[in-house]
Amino acid sequence: MGVCAPAKEDGVAAVTYDLVIKGGRVIDPAQGLDDKRDVAFSGGRVAALAETISDDEAIEVRHADGHIVMPGLIDFHTHVYWGGTSLSVDAEEMARRSGTTTFVDAGSAGAGNMAGFVKHVIEPSPLRILAYINVSFPGIFAFSKEVMVGECADLRLLNARECVRAARAFPEHVVGVKARVGFNAGGASGSAPLEIAIEIADELGLPVMAHIDFPPPSRKEVLERLRPGDILTHCFRPFPNAPIDGKKQVRQEIRDAHARGVLFDIGHGYGGFAFESGRATLEQGLPPDILSSDVHVLSKDGPAYDLLAVMSKFWCLGMSLPDVVRATTETPAKVLRRPELGTLAPGTPGDATIVRIENGRFEYVDSLGEVLGGDRRLACTGIVLAGKWWERGPRL
């Protein structure tokens, strides 16, 4: 494990940096980098990457030999309106476990409570939280083990003008429109919530994230409506509405949608991912664009757990480690239209995630209870936020 060591102050070298992470394996797909580097931070931003940076140049030095240093992880599908919605979890708790520095909330809040989400959770948080606004006015208002009412089941709750108004009130926080369609989320409303969400998103110039569960609507109906740049979450869900047919072949509408620019997000959650679907799509050359946890009250203690657990699953399923990192840094940052969040290039926001590889025997479980044996996993050992070591996070 790395050792924390304060920089020397001998008066010989000028202090240039606030923090230096030394000796780690830096994986930064946006820069095509996978090699040992020192990473320096100053003024809240990445200041330098070099083979060697002197300890004397920094106020604080953290040694990361044997660890991996990545751009701050982006969990693209979460629910973190903690205290404001029944499904949401505490972002700080999840960050300590997963090393996530940017949480994208996937529709916890709608037009009726987005202001509360911003004031009481997003603005006070030391972590970056962005939001897809729910097409339904109250957001996801009834989600627990005992109470489950889909927010899109009653179309009277879907008011396009109110959604546009709220999104425009918080342009720095709202990054898209979320529509949960399917029997559980929308009852008999079919594709109507998605149609309304697309019209709202078109008015705002933002993408749509579409959730699907049990039909109606079908996977094909949803995919046909999505535009290039829109996101299908729970993309590798189990039957029904799975991406594979009864012969375990990737369906043609899945390939066609991806080819025209629809992005595929895992959104693991409690019921959104099956090893059978994931294994088949990977073997047939269709990896996910984005890995995300869909962490909420029913998934944070399994089967999703957190973003690092999802990353570890896909690494054990056969994705390369750089591709796993790309799917949680570079790609989601581009989809958010904030590419600077997905790299450690000098001048970018000073967020980083430090992990170690743990070798052994581990069991990974999907939403149906299937168990995958793995021989490795990723564990968080440190977090840098805005160029400073986050003292409330893990200790390197």
Summary of the structure (lengths in Angstrom):
residues: 396
radius of gyration: 20.9
end to end distance: 6.5
largest distance: 72.5
contacts: 1535
relative contact order: 0.17
helix: 26%
strand: 31%
